């Protein structure tokens, strides 16, 4: 193992705290970033790092260096950053920094440097940042070699021992245009700045934080800045290094002779009751930032101030000072933020005709009647931020601010939205954020009037019945919609019909069970869809088909995915769309239990592959079983009576004949059977015993069993009474079919057919089996005449007497 950490293979190595005494031999010559901090190098000799010609960053923090010899960094042509923080340097060769043609940043913080004169850096023409903080430098006198540092953008001398700045100390900066140079003199102990020291000097930024011992020295020293032209001047304290204490009258008077674009006043502990002089010399500055000032009110504003941007951050206002601020007629941007005491908004802004942006976020404001009455004659107001406040009631009156483009209420409790259309007059609004405002959307016209809206953020709110209905019907230009964390359980079919321009939809952290393709099909311009943290089990094929081709990011993580093999198409799709899917590591199986928490991306699809022959065989067997069951269902009675018949035949010899004949007839002919057939035969001489279903069948036994066992197998003959009702009865037809089977199985002579005289001959011809049987066999006809009856009884009794056994 290497005694170092390879952060990025072959290019970045960290040897921090390994106490190495040189460049480890294991570091390859193509290394670009090398951290040797907290090592034990003590001194650097010539060409010390020549084996690493590709170095771009070298960190030698706290390496106990006391000597850097000439040419120690020779041939490091690519090195852009060199950090030598906290090394007790005692000897620097005059050519110590030779061989660094690309160096842009040199950090010499806490390196025992006492003077700028002997610092051998005059040849570093590419140097942009020089950090000399926390050293022992007592003079700001810049050596002439600074004129060669034409690329210098940042010179930090913070926390040194500079007490006086004299005229001429900064002459080296006048030779070249320094409009982009930041000069940091914070945490020194400046007692005096000689007038003229900064005259005709052009700087990008000058930082003077905790640079003066007391307010008197600060007031005097600031007068020494006369003639300075600077883009940004930062004056004030550090929270943990406050020296000035109170802000006194006239403290900033010295700035009257300084030309600046922006002034930042930061960390003044207390203001006297009378702050009339605060804006005395800074009223003509374009931008003023008041940060962490314990300022409770703005008591006086100079005539015709030119301030265009004003920020008050972490001040002590208890009420929005709208009346005094309305005197800044050139004001375009106003920010009053992060003031934990600010809870009242009663004053009105008036006649700020150039005001474009108001940011009152992260306070504790609570007020009603928002918003038109608070901004009278502010026709250019386009941005209004009231987010992260306590509670605000919207009146629905935005007439005075109907040119608003951006409106932000997020994380402020709102009254009004969702109940009625409070935004009707904001026809030009393109951005609305009402996220986490405890808004409950009841009305489908909640967003009526917002015809130009492109971005709607309303996460963390709720909808009536937890259902997304046709709430966005007039938002046809919407590009971004965030309805995450809204407790949604249902989305109506027409919800997104008009959102054909929507590019980004966040519907995450809800309780949606399905992704209905009909609902999301209109969103064909969608590029980003976040459906994470719902209760989705699968994306069906129909859903995958409607996902737009324009989609570049899809997040469906933290859902309840079903990884059953029936959804193999979805699982294959997951593997194919890895470049589009976001948070893939959070896409895991929920069911079945044996694959729970398995990543969808790494799911083994081979477990779902089944042999094709096995599938085809299974299908054939299944079809055969189905056909077999259908045949059994269709021919159940025939099969059943065949089984009964066959089983009964085995015992027919043993059973004997209980009856002379088994009579099959329609129940509607029962009266004729009793009077004309049963009574004459059973009461006549000789008597015959007939089997009748209504009298002789055993109760509790299947009817087919009774027909065969008690009827056919217990009788010598079968009498079939053929009538119109017999022909129409399915049971009679069934019994006749059994009778024919019985005739074949038993080998009996035949069936005695009695055809009643009223039988419909046409209907008889339709019964092919019966009609054919009658044509081929002799049958009896019943006619209600004496002669016919005499012939009928002679023929019938003759047949019944054949084979009859008499009991003596």
C-alpha positions in Angstrom: 0.0 0.0 0.0 1.2 3.5 -0.8 1.8 5.8 2.2 -0.5 8.4 0.7 -4.1 8.9 -0.4 -4.8 8.8 -4.2 -7.8 11.1 -4.4 -8.1 11.0 -8.2 -6.0 8.2 -9.9 -2.6 9.4 -11.1 -3.5 13.1 -10.9 -4.4 14.0 -7.3 -2.5 12.8 -4.2 -2.9 13.8 -0.5 0.0 13.1 1.8 -1.4 15.1 4.7 -0.1 14.2 8.1 2.2 11.4 6.9 5.2 13.3 8.1 7.1 12.7 4.8 10.4 14.4 4.4 10.2 14.8 0.6 8.1 13.9 -2.4 7.1 10.3 -2.1 8.7 8.1 -4.8 5.3 6.6 -5.5 3.9 9.9 -6.8 3.9 9.6 -10.6 5.4 12.3 -12.8 1.9 13.1 -14.3 0.5 14.3 -10.9 -1.4 17.6 -11.2 -2.5 18.2 -7.6 -0.3 17.4 -4.6 -1.0 18.0 -1.0 2.1 17.7 1.3 0.7 19.7 4.2 1.8 18.8 7.7 4.9 17.2 6.4 8.5 17.7 7.7 10.3 19.2 4.8 12.3 22.0 6.7 13.9 23.3 3.5 13.5 23.2 -0.2 16.6 22.9 -2.5 16.9 23.7 -6.2 14.7 21.6 -8.6 13.0 20.0 -5.6 9.8 19.3 -7.5 11.4 18.9 -11.0 10.1 15.2 -11.1 6.5 16.6 -11.2 6.4 18.8 -14.3 2.6 18.6 -14.6 1.8 20.0 -11.2 -1.0 22.6 -11.2 -1.5 22.9 -7.4 1.0 22.4 -4.6 0.0 22.7 -0.9 2.9 22.9 1.6 0.9 24.2 4.6 2.7 23.6 7.9 5.7 21.7 6.6 8.2 23.3 9.0 9.9 25.1 6.1 12.4 27.7 7.2 14.5 27.9 3.9 13.5 28.1 0.3 16.5 28.2 -1.9 16.9 29.5 -5.4 15.1 27.6 -8.2 13.2 25.3 -5.7 10.2 25.4 -8.0 12.1 25.4 -11.3 10.4 23.8 -14.3 6.9 23.8 -12.8 5.5 25.5 -15.9 1.9 24.4 -15.2 1.8 25.4 -11.5 -1.0 27.9 -10.9 -1.5 27.7 -7.1 1.2 27.6 -4.5 0.2 27.4 -0.8 2.9 28.0 1.9 0.7 28.8 4.9 2.1 28.6 8.4 5.7 28.0 7.6 8.3 29.8 9.8 10.3 31.2 6.8 13.7 32.6 7.7 15.5 32.6 4.3 14.0 33.2 0.9 16.4 33.0 -2.1 16.2 35.9 -4.5 15.3 33.4 -7.1 13.1 31.2 -4.8 10.1 31.6 -7.1 11.8 31.3 -10.4 10.4 28.8 -12.9 6.7 29.6 -12.3 5.5 31.2 -15.5 1.8 30.2 -14.9 1.5 31.0 -11.2 -1.8 32.8 -10.4 -2.2 32.3 -6.7 0.4 32.6 -4.0 -0.5 32.1 -0.3 2.1 33.3 2.2 -0.2 33.6 5.3 1.6 33.3 8.6 5.1 33.0 7.2 7.1 35.5 9.3 7.2 38.1 6.6 8.0 41.5 8.0 8.6 43.5 4.9 7.3 43.6 1.3 10.6 45.0 0.1 12.6 41.7 0.1 9.8 39.5 -1.2 11.2 38.0 -4.5 8.0 38.0 -6.6 8.5 40.9 -9.0 8.9 38.6 -12.0 5.5 36.8 -11.5 3.6 38.7 -14.2 0.7 36.2 -14.2 0.0 36.5 -10.4 -3.6 37.3 -9.7 -3.9 36.7 -6.0 -1.3 37.4 -3.3 -2.3 36.6 0.3 0.1 38.0 2.9 -2.3 37.8 5.9 -1.2 37.3 9.5 2.4 38.4 9.1 4.5 41.1 10.7 4.3 43.7 8.0 4.3 47.2 9.5 4.3 49.4 6.4 2.0 49.5 3.4 4.8 50.9 1.3 4.5 48.9 -1.9 7.9 48.2 -3.6 8.2 49.3 -7.3 8.1 45.7 -8.4 4.3 45.8 -7.8 4.2 47.8 -11.1 5.2 44.5 -12.8 2.3 42.6 -11.3 0.0 43.7 -13.9 -2.4 40.8 -13.5 -2.9 41.3 -9.7 -6.6 41.2 -8.7 -6.5 40.5 -5.0 -3.9 41.8 -2.5 -4.6 40.8 1.1 -2.7 42.3 4.1 -5.3 41.3 6.7 -4.1 41.0 10.3 -0.7 42.5 10.0 0.8 45.4 12.0 0.1 48.3 9.8 -0.5 51.4 11.8 0.2 54.3 9.5 -0.5 54.8 5.8 1.5 57.6 4.3 1.2 59.5 1.1 3.2 57.7 -1.6 2.8 54.2 0.0 0.5 53.1 -2.8 2.2 54.9 -5.7 3.0 51.5 -7.3 -0.7 50.9 -7.8 -1.2 54.2 -9.7 1.1 53.2 -12.5 -1.3 50.6 -13.9 -5.1 50.5 -14.2 -6.3 48.7 -11.0 -10.0 48.9 -11.5 -10.3 45.2 -10.6 -7.9 45.1 -7.7 -9.3 44.2 -4.2 -7.1 45.5 -1.4 -7.8 44.0 2.1 -6.5 45.9 5.1 -8.9 44.4 7.7 -7.7 43.5 11.2 -4.8 45.9 11.2 -4.5 48.7 13.8 -4.5 51.8 11.6 -4.2 55.0 13.6 -3.9 57.4 10.7 -4.2 57.6 7.0 -2.4 60.6 5.7 -4.5 62.7 3.4 -3.7 62.1 -0.2 -2.6 58.5 0.4 -5.4 57.2 -1.8 -5.8 60.3 -4.1 -6.3 59.5 -7.7 -6.2 55.8 -7.0 -8.7 53.5 -8.7 -9.6 50.3 -7.0 -12.1 47.5 -7.5 -12.7 47.0 -3.8 -11.2 48.2 -0.5 -11.9 46.3 2.7 -11.5 48.0 6.1 -13.1 45.7 8.8 -11.9 46.0 12.4 -9.0 48.1 11.0 -9.3 50.9 13.6 -8.8 51.0 17.3 -11.6 53.4 18.1 -14.3 55.6 16.4 -12.1 58.7 16.6 -9.3 57.1 14.7 -11.7 55.7 12.2 -13.3 59.1 11.6 -9.9 60.7 11.1 -8.6 57.9 8.9 -11.6 57.8 6.6 -10.8 61.4 5.8 -7.5 60.2 4.4 -9.4 58.3 1.7 -10.2 61.6 0.0 -9.7 61.3 -3.8 -10.2 57.6 -3.9 -12.3 56.1 -6.6 -13.5 52.6 -5.7 -16.3 50.3 -7.0 -17.0 48.8 -3.5 -15.9 50.1 -0.1 -16.5 47.7 2.9 -16.2 49.4 6.3 -17.1 48.0 9.7 -16.3 45.3 12.2 -16.2 41.6 12.7 -18.7 40.1 15.2 -15.9 38.7 17.4 -13.5 41.6 16.9 -15.6 44.7 17.6 -13.4 47.8 18.4 -15.5 50.8 17.5 -18.6 49.9 19.5 -21.2 52.7 18.9 -21.9 54.4 15.6 -21.4 58.1 16.3 -22.5 61.2 14.5 -20.2 62.2 11.6 -18.4 58.9 11.7 -18.7 58.6 7.9 -18.1 62.2 7.0 -14.7 61.4 5.6 -16.4 59.5 2.8 -17.8 62.7 1.3 -14.6 63.0 -0.8 -14.6 59.3 -1.9 -16.2 58.3 -5.2 -17.7 54.9 -5.0 -20.4 52.7 -6.6 -21.2 50.6 -3.5 -20.8 51.0 0.2 -21.1 48.2 2.7 -21.5 49.1 6.3 -21.2 45.9 8.4 -21.4 45.0 12.1 -21.8 48.2 14.1 -23.0 47.4 17.6 -25.1 50.4 18.6 -26.4 53.6 17.0 -27.1 56.7 18.9 -30.7 57.8 19.0 -30.0 60.4 16.3 -28.8 58.8 13.1 -29.3 61.9 11.0 -25.7 61.8 9.7 -25.9 58.2 8.5 -26.6 59.1 4.9 -24.9 62.5 4.9 -22.0 61.6 2.7 -23.3 58.5 1.1 -26.6 59.7 -0.4 -25.1 59.9 -3.9 -23.8 56.3 -3.8 -25.6 54.0 -6.2 -25.7 51.0 -3.9 -25.7 50.8 -0.1 -25.7 47.6 2.0 -26.3 47.9 5.7 -25.4 44.4 7.2 -25.8 43.4 10.8 -26.3 46.9 12.0 -28.4 47.4 15.1 -30.3 50.1 13.3 -33.9 50.6 14.6 -35.1 53.4 12.3 -34.1 55.7 9.4 -34.6 59.1 10.8 -33.2 61.5 8.1 -32.7 61.2 4.4 -30.7 63.9 2.5 -32.2 65.9 -0.3 -32.5 64.1 -3.7 -30.5 61.0 -2.8 -29.2 59.0 -5.8 -29.3 55.6 -4.1 -30.5 53.0 -6.6 -30.0 49.8 -4.5 -30.5 49.7 -0.7 -30.1 46.6 1.4 -30.7 46.3 5.2 -29.7 42.8 6.4 -30.0 41.7 10.0 -30.9 45.2 11.2 -33.2 45.9 14.2 -36.2 47.4 12.4 -39.5 46.6 14.1 -41.6 48.1 11.3 -41.0 48.5 7.6 -39.8 52.1 7.4 -41.7 52.7 4.1 -42.3 56.4 4.7 -38.6 57.4 5.0 -37.5 54.9 2.3 -40.0 56.5 -0.1 -37.8 59.6 -0.1 -35.2 57.6 -2.1 -36.9 58.5 -5.4 -34.2 56.8 -7.5 -34.5 53.5 -5.7 -34.8 50.5 -8.0 -33.9 47.6 -5.6 -34.9 47.4 -1.9 -34.0 44.5 0.4 -34.8 44.3 4.1 -34.1 40.8 5.1 -33.3 38.5 8.1 -34.5 40.9 10.7 -36.0 38.9 13.5 -37.5 42.0 15.1 -39.4 43.1 12.0 -43.0 42.1 12.3 -45.1 45.1 11.3 -45.9 46.5 7.9 -48.3 49.5 8.4 -46.5 52.2 6.5 -47.0 52.5 2.7 -44.4 53.0 0.0 -45.4 55.9 -2.2 -44.4 57.4 -5.5 -41.3 55.2 -6.0 -41.8 55.3 -9.7 -38.5 53.6 -10.5 -38.8 50.8 -7.9 -38.5 47.4 -9.6 -37.7 45.0 -6.8 -38.7 44.6 -3.2 -37.3 41.8 -1.0 -38.8 41.6 2.5 -38.0 37.9 3.0 -36.9 36.1 6.1 -38.4 38.5 8.6 -41.4 38.0 10.9 -43.9 40.1 9.1 -47.6 39.7 9.8 -50.1 41.9 8.0 -53.4 41.9 6.1 -54.7 43.4 2.9 -51.7 42.5 0.7 -50.7 44.0 -1.6 -51.9 46.9 -3.6 -52.3 49.4 -0.8 -48.7 49.0 0.4 -47.2 50.1 -2.9 -48.9 53.3 -4.2 -47.6 54.7 -7.4 -45.0 52.0 -7.9 -45.8 51.2 -11.5 -42.5 49.5 -12.3 -42.5 47.0 -9.5 -41.8 43.6 -11.0 -40.3 41.5 -8.2 -41.9 41.2 -4.8 -40.5 38.7 -2.3 -42.4 38.2 1.0 -41.2 34.7 1.7 -40.3 33.2 5.0 -42.4 35.5 7.1 -45.2 34.8 9.7 -48.6 35.3 8.1 -50.1 37.4 5.3 -53.7 37.9 4.2 -54.2 38.5 0.5 -57.1 40.8 -0.4 -57.0 40.0 -4.1 -56.2 43.7 -4.8 -53.0 43.9 -6.9 -54.1 46.8 -9.1 -51.2 49.1 -8.0 -48.7 46.3 -8.7 -50.3 44.7 -11.8 -46.9 44.8 -13.6 -45.5 42.2 -11.3 -43.5 39.5 -13.0 -42.2 37.6 -9.9 -44.1 37.0 -6.7 -42.7 34.8 -3.8 -44.6 33.9 -0.7 -43.0 30.6 0.1 -43.0 29.4 3.8 -45.3 32.3 4.8 -48.8 31.3 6.0 -51.3 32.8 3.5 -55.0 33.5 3.8 -57.0 33.9 0.5 -55.3 31.8 -2.2 -57.2 28.6 -3.0 -60.5 29.9 -1.7 -61.2 32.5 -4.4 -59.2 34.0 -7.3 -56.9 36.5 -5.6 -54.5 36.8 -8.5 -57.0 37.9 -11.2 -55.2 41.2 -11.9 -51.7 39.7 -12.3 -52.0 39.1 -16.0 -48.2 39.6 -16.6 -46.9 37.5 -13.7 -44.5 34.7 -14.9 -43.3 33.4 -11.6 -45.4 32.5 -8.5 -44.1 30.6 -5.4 -46.6 29.8 -2.7 -44.9 26.7 -1.5 -45.5 25.7 2.1 -48.0 28.5 2.7 -50.8 26.2 4.2 -52.9 27.0 1.1 -55.8 24.7 0.7 -57.1 24.7 -2.9 -60.9 24.5 -3.1 -61.7 26.6 -6.1 -60.9 25.5 -9.6 -60.4 29.2 -10.3 -57.6 29.7 -7.8 -55.2 30.6 -10.5 -57.5 32.5 -12.8 -56.0 35.6 -14.3 -52.4 34.2 -14.4 -52.5 33.8 -18.1 -48.7 34.5 -18.6 -47.5 32.3 -15.7 -44.5 30.1 -16.6 -43.4 28.9 -13.1 -45.8 27.8 -10.4 -44.4 26.4 -7.2 -46.9 25.2 -4.6 -45.2 22.3 -2.8 -46.3 21.4 0.7 -49.9 22.6 0.3 -53.2 20.7 -0.1 -56.1 20.2 -2.5 -59.7 19.5 -1.8 -60.3 15.8 -1.2 -56.5 15.3 -1.9 -57.4 15.3 -5.6 -55.9 17.3 -8.4 -58.8 18.4 -10.5 -58.9 20.9 -13.4 -57.0 23.5 -11.3 -54.6 24.7 -14.0 -57.1 25.2 -16.9 -55.9 28.7 -17.8 -52.1 28.2 -17.3 -51.4 27.2 -20.9 -47.9 28.8 -20.9 -46.7 27.0 -17.8 -43.1 25.7 -18.0 -42.5 24.6 -14.5 -44.9 23.1 -12.0 -44.1 21.9 -8.5 -46.9 20.2 -6.6 -44.7 17.9 -4.5 -45.7 17.1 -0.9 -49.4 17.9 -1.4 -50.9 14.7 0.0 -52.3 13.9 -3.4 -54.0 10.5 -3.9 -55.7 11.1 -7.2 -55.2 13.1 -10.4 -58.2 13.8 -12.7 -58.0 12.8 -16.3 -58.1 16.4 -17.7 -55.7 18.0 -15.2 -52.8 18.5 -17.6 -54.8 18.9 -20.8 -53.7 22.5 -21.4 -50.1 22.2 -20.2 -48.6 21.3 -23.6 -45.7 23.7 -22.9 -44.8 22.2 -19.5 -41.1 21.3 -19.3 -40.6 20.4 -15.7 -43.1 18.7 -13.3 -42.4 17.8 -9.7 -45.2 15.6 -8.3 -43.0 13.8 -5.8 -43.8 13.0 -2.1 -47.5 12.3 -2.7 -49.6 9.1 -2.4 -50.2 8.3 -6.0 -50.7 4.7 -6.8 -50.6 4.7 -10.6 -49.1 6.6 -13.6 -52.1 6.8 -15.9 -51.0 7.3 -19.5 -54.2 9.2 -20.4 -53.5 11.8 -17.7 -49.8 12.5 -18.6 -50.1 12.1 -22.4 -50.6 15.8 -23.1 -47.1 16.6 -21.5 -45.1 16.0 -24.7 -42.7 19.0 -24.1 -41.7 17.6 -20.7 -37.9 17.4 -20.0 -37.9 16.8 -16.2 -40.3 14.6 -14.3 -40.0 13.9 -10.6 -42.4 11.2 -9.5 -40.3 10.0 -6.6 -41.6 8.9 -3.2 -45.1 8.0 -4.2 -46.7 4.5 -4.0 -46.2 3.5 -7.6 -45.7 -0.3 -8.1 -44.9 -0.4 -11.9 -44.9 1.6 -15.1 -47.0 -0.4 -17.5 -46.3 -0.6 -21.2 -49.0 2.0 -21.9 -47.3 4.4 -19.5 -43.9 3.9 -21.0 -45.2 4.6 -24.4 -46.5 8.1 -23.5 -43.3 9.3 -21.8 -42.1 12.1 -24.1 -39.0 11.7 -26.2 -37.8 15.1 -24.9 -37.4 13.7 -21.3 -33.8 14.1 -20.1 -34.4 13.4 -16.3 -36.9 11.0 -14.7 -36.9 10.4 -11.0 -39.2 7.5 -9.9 -37.1 6.5 -6.9 -38.5 5.6 -3.5 -41.7 4.0 -4.8 -43.1 0.6 -3.9 -42.0 -1.3 -7.0 -43.3 -4.8 -7.8 -40.4 -6.9 -9.3 -42.6 -9.8 -10.3 -41.6 -11.4 -13.6 -44.9 -10.4 -15.1 -43.5 -6.9 -15.2 -40.3 -8.0 -17.0 -40.8 -5.3 -19.7 -40.6 -2.6 -17.1 -37.5 -4.1 -15.5 -35.9 -4.3 -18.9 -36.8 -0.7 -19.6 -35.1 0.4 -16.4 -31.9 -1.1 -17.5 -32.1 0.5 -20.9 -32.9 4.1 -19.6 -30.0 4.4 -17.1 -28.9 7.7 -18.6 -32.3 9.3 -18.0 -33.1 7.9 -14.6 -32.1 10.0 -11.5 -31.4 8.6 -8.0 -31.1 5.1 -9.4 -29.6 3.8 -6.2 -33.0 4.6 -4.4 -35.0 2.5 -6.9 -35.5 -0.8 -5.1 -38.0 -3.7 -5.2 -40.7 -3.7 -2.6 -42.4 -6.9 -3.6 -42.1 -9.9 -3.8 -40.6 -10.4 -0.3 -37.7 -12.5 -1.6 -36.3 -9.6 -3.6 -37.2 -6.7 -1.3 -34.6 -3.9 -1.3 -32.9 -5.3 -4.4 -31.9 -2.4 -6.7 -33.9 -2.3 -9.9 -30.8 -1.5 -11.9 -29.1 -4.7 -10.7 -32.1 -6.9 -10.8 -31.3 -10.3 -12.4 -33.6 -10.6 -15.4 -32.3 -14.1 -16.1 -34.5 -15.3 -13.2 -37.5 -14.4 -15.3 -36.4 -16.3 -18.5 -38.4 -19.6 -18.9 -37.6 -22.4 -21.5 -39.7 -21.9 -24.6 -40.4 -25.7 -24.9 -41.7 -25.7 -21.3 -44.0 -22.8 -22.1 -45.4 -24.4 -25.2 -45.9 -27.8 -23.5 -47.6 -26.1 -20.6 -49.9 -24.2 -22.9 -50.9 -27.5 -24.8 -51.5 -29.3 -21.5 -53.6 -26.5 -20.2 -55.7 -26.3 -23.4 -56.2 -30.1 -23.3 -57.4 -29.8 -19.7 -59.8 -27.0 -20.6 -61.3 -28.9 -23.6 -61.6 -32.0 -21.4 -63.5 -30.1 -18.7 -65.7 -28.5 -21.3 -66.6 -31.9 -22.7 -67.4 -33.2 -19.2 -69.6 -30.2 -18.6 -71.4 -30.6 -21.9 -72.0 -34.4 -21.6 -72.2 -34.7 -17.9 -75.6 -36.5 -17.8 -74.7 -38.8 -20.7 -71.5 -39.8 -19.0 -73.1 -40.1 -15.6 -75.9 -42.3 -16.8 -73.5 -44.4 -18.9 -71.4 -45.1 -15.7 -74.6 -45.8 -13.7 -75.9 -48.0 -16.5 -72.7 -50.0 -16.9 -72.4 -50.5 -13.2 -76.0 -51.4 -12.9 -75.7 -54.0 -15.7 -73.2 -56.0 -13.7 -75.9 -56.6 -11.0 -79.0 -56.7 -13.2 -79.1 -60.5 -13.1 -79.0 -60.5 -9.4 -81.7 -57.7 -9.0 -84.5 -59.4 -11.0 -87.5 -57.5 -12.5 -89.6 -55.7 -9.9 -91.8 -54.1 -12.5 -93.5 -55.2 -15.7 -92.9 -51.8 -17.3 -91.3 -48.4 -16.6 -93.5 -45.6 -17.9 -91.8 -42.5 -19.3 -94.1 -39.5 -19.9 -94.5 -35.8 -19.6 -95.7 -34.5 -16.3 -98.5 -32.8 -18.1 -99.8 -36.1 -19.3 -99.9 -37.5 -15.8 -103.7 -37.5 -15.5 -104.1 -39.6 -18.7 -101.4 -42.0 -17.5 -103.2 -42.6 -14.2 -106.7 -43.0 -15.6 -106.2 -44.6 -18.9 -103.0 -46.6 -18.4 -102.1 -47.3 -14.7 -105.6 -48.1 -13.3 -106.6 -50.5 -16.1 -103.2 -52.3 -16.1 -102.6 -52.5 -12.3 -106.3 -53.3 -11.4 -107.1 -55.5 -14.4 -106.8 -59.3 -14.8 -104.0 -60.2 -14.9 -102.6 -57.3 -12.9 -99.4 -55.6 -14.1 -96.9 -53.7 -11.9 -95.8 -50.3 -13.4 -92.8 -48.1 -12.3 -93.9 -44.4 -12.1 -91.3 -41.7 -11.3 -93.6 -39.7 -9.0 -94.5 -42.8 -6.9 -91.6 -45.3 -7.0 -88.4 -43.2 -7.3 -86.3 -43.1 -4.1 -86.0 -39.7 -2.4 -82.5 -38.2 -1.9 -81.0 -40.2 -4.9 -79.8 -38.4 -8.1 -82.6 -38.5 -10.7 -80.4 -40.2 -13.3 -79.6 -42.9 -10.8 -83.4 -43.4 -10.1 -84.2 -43.5 -13.8 -81.6 -46.2 -14.4 -81.6 -48.2 -11.2 -85.4 -48.0 -10.3 -86.7 -47.6 -13.8 -84.9 -49.4 -16.5 -82.9 -52.0 -14.6 -85.9 -53.0 -12.4 -88.4 -53.3 -15.3 -89.0 -55.8 -18.1 -90.3 -53.2 -20.5 -90.4 -49.5 -21.1 -93.6 -47.7 -22.1 -93.1 -44.3 -23.7 -96.2 -42.1 -23.8 -95.6 -39.9 -26.9 -97.5 -36.5 -26.8 -96.9 -33.0 -27.9 -95.7 -32.2 -24.3 -93.4 -35.2 -24.5 -91.8 -33.9 -27.6 -91.2 -30.5 -26.1 -89.7 -31.8 -22.8 -85.9 -32.1 -22.6 -86.2 -34.6 -19.7 -88.5 -36.8 -21.8 -86.0 -36.7 -24.7 -83.2 -37.5 -22.2 -85.2 -40.5 -20.8 -85.9 -41.8 -24.3 -82.2 -41.6 -25.2 -81.5 -43.7 -22.1 -84.2 -46.1 -23.0 -82.6 -46.8 -26.4 -79.2 -47.3 -24.7 -80.9 -49.7 -22.2 -82.4 -51.6 -25.1 -79.0 -52.1 -26.6 -77.2 -52.9 -23.4 -79.9 -55.3 -22.1 -80.6 -56.9 -25.5 -84.3 -56.4 -25.0 -86.9 -56.7 -27.8 -87.9 -53.0 -27.8 -89.7 -50.1 -26.3 -93.5 -49.9 -26.3 -94.4 -46.7 -27.9 -97.9 -45.2 -27.3 -98.6 -42.2 -29.5 -101.6 -40.1 -28.4 -103.9 -39.0 -31.1 -103.4 -35.2 -30.6 -99.6 -35.4 -31.3 -98.4 -32.6 -33.7 -97.0 -34.6 -36.7 -94.9 -31.6 -37.9 -93.3 -31.4 -34.4 -92.8 -35.1 -34.4 -90.9 -35.0 -37.7 -88.4 -32.4 -36.2 -87.4 -34.9 -33.5 -85.2 -36.9 -35.9 -84.3 -39.6 -33.5 -87.8 -40.3 -32.3 -89.3 -40.0 -35.8 -86.7 -42.4 -37.2 -87.5 -44.9 -34.4 -91.2 -44.8 -35.1 -90.7 -45.4 -38.8 -88.6 -48.5 -38.1 -90.6 -50.0 -35.2 -94.3 -50.9 -34.6 -96.0 -48.6 -32.1 -99.5 -48.3 -30.5 -101.8 -45.4 -31.2 -104.4 -44.3 -28.6 -107.7 -43.2 -30.1 -110.7 -42.4 -28.0 -113.2 -45.0 -29.6 -114.4 -48.3 -28.2 -113.1 -50.3 -31.1 -109.7 -48.6 -31.0 -109.4 -49.0 -27.2 -110.3 -52.7 -27.5 -107.5 -53.3 -30.1 -105.1 -51.1 -28.0 -105.6 -53.1 -24.8 -105.3 -56.4 -26.6 -102.0 -55.4 -28.2 -100.5 -53.8 -25.1 -101.4 -56.7 -22.7 -100.1 -59.1 -25.2 -96.7 -57.5 -25.2 -96.6 -57.1 -21.4 -97.5 -60.8 -20.9 -94.4 -62.0 -22.9 -91.8 -63.2 -20.4 -93.9 -62.3 -17.3 -93.3 -64.6 -14.3 -96.3 -65.5 -12.1 -96.1 -65.7 -8.4 -98.0 -68.6 -7.0 
